[in-house]
Amino acid sequence: MAASIIQTCHIACCANRTPNVVAWGRCGLLAFGTCNSIALYHPENTTVTGTLNGHTGRVNCVKWIHCSDCGPETWLVSGGSDNRVILWELEGDKVIKFIKLEGHSDAVCAVDALCLNSGQEEQHNLMVVSAASDSCVKIWSCKGIEGECMQTVSFGNGFVMDVSLSCLPGVNVPVLACGNDDCKIHLYIQQNGQFQKVDSLLGHEDWIRGVEWAVSDGDLFLASCAQDCLIRIWRIFTKSSASCEEEDNGNLIKLKENIFKVKSNDGLTTFAVTLETVLSGHENSVYGVHWQPSILKDGRIQQPMVLLSASLDKTMILWAPDEESGVWLEQVRVGEVGGNTLGFYGCQFSPDGLMILAHAFHGALHLWGRDLSEQPIWSPHVVVSGHFNSVQDVCWDPEGEFIVSVGLDQTTRLFSPWRRKGKVTWHEIARPQIHGYDMQCIAMIGRFHFVSGADEKVLRVFSAPRNFVENFSYISSIPLEKLLSSNKGVELAEGASVPALGLSNKAVFQGDLMSQLNMNDGPDKPSSAADQYPQVYFQPIQLKEPPTEDHLLQNTLWPEVQKLYGHGFEMFCVACNHSGSIVASACKASKPEHAAIIIWQTASWKKIQSLSFHSLTVTQMSFSPDDKFLLAVSRDRTWSLWKLNTEGHTDSGLSFTLHACTDKKTAVHSRIIWSCDWSHDSKYFSTGSRDKKVIVWGDCGSGVTSGVNSLALYKPCSSALDLGDAVTAVSFSSTFSPDERYIVALGLQNGSILLYKWRQGEDGVSPTEADWCKCLELDKFQCHTLTVKRLHWRQSVGRAGHDDTEDSDWLQLASCGADHTVKIFNIRRDIL
């Protein structure tokens, strides 16, 4: 039932800050760890098709288990900071089963696996190897639904950075390569069921960061990369008795070979290891190295001798041997220029080798694709993006065409549907604010205006530039005239840039761009350093598709138009009324004098009133849809309701007076109240608390005020709904369900999201247990893995980016959480 009611429309996320956390399988899915989850991304469809939730700590490594016939993978292995290794069996993007392997005493940092099936066995037979920060490498055997540890290899005080499994050609004996922090690559082979060390490969002069095997023409190649900026390729091949005798002559000059012998069913076989080549081209530590995937051609498995490397110098390089000389040369170099990023942490090939991907220090994915022309050109492609730390707040624009989110990664991000040829997918199309403080809250003032708060005492107001409005028009297929109609008579800036050592986005107008262009094209050289290095970094771009990470960092900022001073501590929450005329803000507070709510008028951005009532931090505020009331909830376990008077004592003629509240004696909640929201008809409001309860309040009295602190007017209209975990987010839908009930979305501290319907009891005063009706709870693989920070329904019925009518059966719900993700759900209200 749940699957037919709710669909996951979009998941915005990015890769974790670890080297081995991204894997691209022949099944076409890109798997990457994002916080405690694994996201399954389909690059061709540009959508995250699902998430795998099983780890309780950060996912550090992900690897597809390749099939011997080069077919699509069905198994995935992952390791995390919860000290676990998990095997996932998938059918498409759906989990069939998973096996947890527990035994490490510290975070797992690298995994690999080998399929040992002979082809006649129906039951899988997998060998898994994992390396962890406990200085151990464990080898696991997995059959059926169980897995057991076969062997533990200890490295004393050393750490293994990466591991890779393969089979020695000809004898089918597993071989394991371990890249260590001692600058050596340790080789192990399996003999009599146990792995034994046979060699250590010397040459690197810093920590080994990546190792990977490839089989070609009967030889086994090992690529390794390290923090010494170099890549080495090693070759393992079979030594015949004749070649061993020739070496004994001592007359030949050749590279040093390390010899080892292997017992197999065919007897004793001698193998030699030699250094094939050393690749130098990167200018910083090389963190990832991968071979192009093998292909099945004419009934034979062929391994293209193409190697991909990624480095902290912000580049990826494709290496291949020259056809004539056989010398390994750099074929292609791609990367990013500028920005405040710190380089690439890893890389991947697409199954067909026509696309390459890197993931950066801040989690961003970079995707390049090659055309099939005679002189192929590698060009950037659209890819998923998202926050790389907890997402604190999310809200819809007043027209319901896009969402804006803020997070502890110090960014504000804007996500919008991309419409083309009957297809609609969501993407990040702007990064209006890249700040120096952790972001905490945001409120939309109008369609292209918002106010945000961070861990500073200042509120900042932003306005969209013309370049964004034009690009948003093209991507969303909304006429530009319609978008600009709300800004008549107001000159829009072309864009924004951040001055050196600054925190404020400075507006860039057409005149600034023209003067910079004239200066660059003029015959006279710059007369000063200031002229030589101008402060205008913004360059207007005309987008035909969502921007790449480079453009998001530099060319999609919104100019800051106002700063609001008045609070004494870091901002915590902000709200704007529905007409966009009033903004309310509150900061962190441990004393009543700092817990006051400040009211701002958006026309002049003047402070018009300070509302004092609470004794601790106000955690959330909400204006009623008719803009007559302001509701605030606090850490002091109480709520306050303020009524707007249009003929007040302030200069603007507006003022708020305390209309109703709870105190220590009348409070129903016994712990912090985290969230609140109004019903769409302004009759009721709900509160959610750490005491695990949700309560709906309303004006249940006769309409006569009997005192400020009296509950004669507003008291519980519902039974206290106990959800078993702290309630951190509450949101009323903008419409009724078919049976005329209110639709309420609830988010919990454990990441769960639930949908309830509520209707006041028939007697109008005493709530009954039948007033709450549970519609659904999102399953484990749909919901968040950590605290739900905010839920927000789209204000209008229908789906953004679709031509849904006002009587559409679809609703959209946006959510954000501490698991670094922003999610949008499509919900069928007609079958709730």
Secondary structure as the mmCIF struct_conf table of DSSP 4:
data_model
#
loop_
_struct_conf.conf_type_id
_struct_conf.id
_struct_conf.beg_label_comp_id
_struct_conf.beg_label_asym_id
_struct_conf.beg_label_seq_id
_struct_conf.end_label_comp_id
_struct_conf.end_label_asym_id
_struct_conf.end_label_seq_id
HELX_RH_AL_P HELX_RH_AL_P1 ALA A 2 ILE A 5
STRN STRN1 ILE A 6 ALA A 12
BEND BEND1 ARG A 17 THR A 18
TURN_TY1_P TURN_TY1_P1 PRO A 19 ASN A 20
STRN STRN2 VAL A 22 TRP A 24
TURN_TY1_P TURN_TY1_P2 ARG A 26 CYS A 27
BEND BEND2 GLY A 28 GLY A 28
HELX_LH_PP_P HELX_LH_PP_P1 LEU A 29 LEU A 29
STRN STRN3 LEU A 30 THR A 34
TURN_TY1_P TURN_TY1_P3 CYS A 35 ASN A 36
STRN STRN4 SER A 37 HIS A 42
TURN_TY1_P TURN_TY1_P4 PRO A 43 THR A 46
STRN STRN5 THR A 47 ASN A 53
BEND BEND3 THR A 56 GLY A 57
STRN STRN6 VAL A 59 TRP A 64
TURN_TY1_P TURN_TY1_P5 SER A 68 ASP A 69
STRN STRN7 TRP A 75 GLY A 80
TURN_TY1_P TURN_TY1_P6 SER A 81 ASP A 82
BEND BEND4 ASN A 83 ASN A 83
STRN STRN8 ARG A 84 GLU A 91
TURN_TY1_P TURN_TY1_P7 GLY A 92 ASP A 93
STRN STRN9 LYS A 94 GLU A 102
BEND BEND5 SER A 105 ASP A 106
STRN STRN10 VAL A 108 CYS A 115
BEND BEND6 GLY A 119 GLN A 120
BEND BEND7 GLU A 122 GLN A 123
STRN STRN11 ASN A 125 ALA A 132
TURN_TY1_P TURN_TY1_P8 SER A 133 ASP A 134
BEND BEND8 SER A 135 SER A 135
STRN STRN12 CYS A 136 LYS A 143
TURN_TY1_P TURN_TY1_P9 GLY A 144 ILE A 145
STRN STRN13 GLU A 146 SER A 154
TURN_TY1_P TURN_TY1_P10 GLY A 156 ASN A 157
STRN STRN14 VAL A 160 LEU A 168
TURN_TY1_P TURN_TY1_P11 PRO A 169 ASN A 172
STRN STRN15 VAL A 173 ASN A 180
TURN_TY1_P TURN_TY1_P12 ASP A 181 ASP A 182
BEND BEND9 CYS A 183 CYS A 183
STRN STRN16 ILE A 185 GLN A 191
TURN_TY1_P TURN_TY1_P13 ASN A 192 GLY A 193
STRN STRN17 GLN A 194 LEU A 201
BEND BEND10 GLU A 205 ASP A 206
STRN STRN18 ILE A 208 SER A 216
TURN_TY1_P TURN_TY1_P14 ASP A 217 GLY A 218
STRN STRN19 ASP A 219 ALA A 226
TURN_TY1_P TURN_TY1_P15 GLN A 227 ASP A 228
BEND BEND11 CYS A 229 CYS A 229
STRN STRN20 LEU A 230 LYS A 239
HELX_LH_PP_P HELX_LH_PP_P2 SER A 240 SER A 240
HELX_RH_AL_P HELX_RH_AL_P2 SER A 241 ASN A 249
STRN STRN21 ASN A 258 SER A 264
TURN_TY1_P TURN_TY1_P16 ASN A 265 ASP A 266
STRN STRN22 GLY A 267 SER A 280
BEND BEND12 GLU A 283 ASN A 284
STRN STRN23 VAL A 286 TRP A 291
HELX_LH_PP_P HELX_LH_PP_P3 GLN A 292 SER A 294
STRN STRN24 ILE A 295 LYS A 297
TURN_TY1_P TURN_TY1_P17 ASP A 298 GLY A 299
STRN STRN25 ARG A 300 GLN A 302
STRN STRN26 LEU A 307 SER A 311
TURN_TY1_P TURN_TY1_P18 LEU A 312 ASP A 313
BEND BEND13 LYS A 314 LYS A 314
STRN STRN27 THR A 315 PRO A 321
TURN_TY1_P TURN_TY1_P19 GLU A 323 SER A 325
STRN STRN28 TRP A 328 GLY A 335
BEND BEND14 GLY A 338 ASN A 340
STRN STRN29 PHE A 344 PHE A 349
TURN_TY1_P TURN_TY1_P20 PRO A 351 ASP A 352
BEND BEND15 GLY A 353 LEU A 354
STRN STRN30 MET A 355 ALA A 360
TURN_TY1_P TURN_TY1_P21 PHE A 361 HIS A 362
BEND BEND16 GLY A 363 GLY A 363
STRN STRN31 LEU A 365 ARG A 370
BEND BEND17 SER A 373 GLN A 375
STRN STRN32 TRP A 378 HIS A 381
BEND BEND18 PHE A 388 ASN A 389
STRN STRN33 VAL A 391 TRP A 396
TURN_TY1_P TURN_TY1_P22 PRO A 398 GLU A 399
BEND BEND19 GLY A 400 GLU A 401
STRN STRN34 ILE A 403 GLY A 407
TURN_TY1_P TURN_TY1_P23 LEU A 408 ASP A 409
BEND BEND20 GLN A 410 GLN A 410
STRN STRN35 THR A 411 ARG A 420
TURN_TY1_P TURN_TY1_P24 LYS A 421 GLY A 422
STRN STRN36 LYS A 423 ILE A 434
BEND BEND21 GLY A 436 TYR A 437
STRN STRN37 MET A 439 GLY A 446
TURN_TY1_P TURN_TY1_P25 ARG A 447 PHE A 448
STRN STRN38 HIS A 449 ALA A 454
BEND BEND22 ASP A 455 LYS A 457
STRN STRN39 VAL A 458 SER A 463
HELX_RH_AL_P HELX_RH_AL_P3 ARG A 466 SER A 476
TURN_TY1_P TURN_TY1_P26 SER A 477 SER A 477
HELX_RH_AL_P HELX_RH_AL_P4 LEU A 480 LEU A 484
HELX_RH_3T_P HELX_RH_3T_P1 SER A 485 ASN A 487
TURN_TY1_P TURN_TY1_P27 LYS A 488 GLY A 489
HELX_LH_PP_P HELX_LH_PP_P4 GLU A 491 ALA A 493
BEND BEND23 GLU A 494 GLU A 494
STRN STRN40 GLY A 495 SER A 497
HELX_LH_PP_P HELX_LH_PP_P5 VAL A 498 PRO A 499
TURN_TY1_P TURN_TY1_P28 ALA A 500 LEU A 501
BEND BEND24 SER A 504 SER A 504
STRN STRN41 LYS A 506 VAL A 508
HELX_RH_AL_P HELX_RH_AL_P5 GLN A 510 ASP A 521
BEND BEND25 GLY A 522 ASP A 524
HELX_LH_PP_P HELX_LH_PP_P6 LYS A 525 PRO A 526
BEND BEND26 SER A 527 SER A 528
HELX_RH_AL_P HELX_RH_AL_P6 ALA A 529 GLN A 532
BEND BEND27 TYR A 533 TYR A 533
BEND BEND28 GLN A 535 GLN A 535
BEND BEND29 LYS A 544 GLU A 545
HELX_LH_PP_P HELX_LH_PP_P7 PRO A 546 THR A 548
HELX_RH_AL_P HELX_RH_AL_P7 GLU A 549 GLN A 554
TURN_TY1_P TURN_TY1_P29 ASN A 555 ASN A 555
HELX_LH_PP_P HELX_LH_PP_P8 LEU A 557 PRO A 559
STRN STRN42 GLU A 560 TYR A 565
BEND BEND30 GLY A 568 PHE A 569
STRN STRN43 MET A 571 CYS A 576
TURN_TY1_P TURN_TY1_P30 HIS A 578 SER A 579
BEND BEND31 GLY A 580 SER A 581
STRN STRN44 ILE A 582 CYS A 587
BEND BEND32 SER A 590 LYS A 591
HELX_RH_3T_P HELX_RH_3T_P2 PRO A 592 HIS A 594
BEND BEND33 ALA A 595 ALA A 595
HELX_LH_PP_P HELX_LH_PP_P9 ALA A 596 ALA A 596
STRN STRN45 ILE A 597 GLN A 601
TURN_TY1_P TURN_TY1_P31 THR A 602 TRP A 605
STRN STRN46 LYS A 606 LEU A 611
BEND BEND34 SER A 615 LEU A 616
STRN STRN47 VAL A 618 PHE A 623
TURN_TY1_P TURN_TY1_P32 PRO A 625 ASP A 626
BEND BEND35 ASP A 627 LYS A 628
STRN STRN48 PHE A 629 SER A 634
TURN_TY1_P TURN_TY1_P33 ARG A 635 ASP A 636
BEND BEND36 ARG A 637 ARG A 637
STRN STRN49 TRP A 639 ASN A 645
BEND BEND37 THR A 646 GLU A 647
BEND BEND38 HIS A 649 THR A 650
TURN_TY1_P TURN_TY1_P34 ASP A 651 SER A 652
BEND BEND39 GLY A 653 GLY A 653
STRN STRN50 SER A 655 CYS A 661
TURN_TY1_P TURN_TY1_P35 LYS A 664 THR A 666
BEND BEND40 ARG A 671 ARG A 671
STRN STRN51 ILE A 673 TRP A 678
TURN_TY1_P TURN_TY1_P36 HIS A 680 ASP A 681
BEND BEND41 SER A 682 LYS A 683
STRN STRN52 TYR A 684 SER A 689
TURN_TY1_P TURN_TY1_P37 ARG A 690 ASP A 691
BEND BEND42 LYS A 692 LYS A 692
STRN STRN53 LYS A 693 ASP A 699
BEND BEND43 GLY A 701 GLY A 701
BEND BEND44 GLY A 703 GLY A 703
TURN_TY1_P TURN_TY1_P38 VAL A 708 ASN A 709
BEND BEND45 ALA A 712 LEU A 713
STRN STRN54 TYR A 714 PRO A 716
BEND BEND46 SER A 718 SER A 718
STRN STRN55 LEU A 721 ASP A 722
BEND BEND47 GLY A 724 ASP A 725
STRN STRN56 VAL A 727 PHE A 736
TURN_TY1_P TURN_TY1_P39 PRO A 738 ASP A 739
BEND BEND48 GLU A 740 GLU A 740
STRN STRN57 TYR A 742 LEU A 748
TURN_TY1_P TURN_TY1_P40 GLN A 749 ASN A 750
BEND BEND49 GLY A 751 GLY A 751
STRN STRN58 ILE A 753 TRP A 758
TURN_TY1_P TURN_TY1_P41 GLU A 762 ASP A 763
BEND BEND50 GLY A 764 SER A 766
HELX_RH_3T_P HELX_RH_3T_P3 GLU A 769 ASP A 771
STRN STRN59 TRP A 772 GLU A 777
TURN_TY1_P TURN_TY1_P42 LYS A 780 GLN A 782
BEND BEND51 CYS A 783 CYS A 783
BEND BEND52 THR A 785 LEU A 786
STRN STRN60 VAL A 788 TRP A 793
BEND BEND53 GLN A 795 GLY A 798
TURN_TY1_P TURN_TY1_P43 ALA A 800 GLY A 801
BEND BEND54 HIS A 802 HIS A 802
TURN_TY1_P TURN_TY1_P44 GLU A 806 ASP A 807
BEND BEND55 ASP A 809 ASP A 809
STRN STRN61 TRP A 810 GLY A 817
TURN_TY1_P TURN_TY1_P45 ALA A 818 ASP A 819
BEND BEND56 HIS A 820 HIS A 820
STRN STRN62 VAL A 822 ARG A 828
HELX_RH_3T_P HELX_RH_3T_P4 ARG A 829 ILE A 831
#
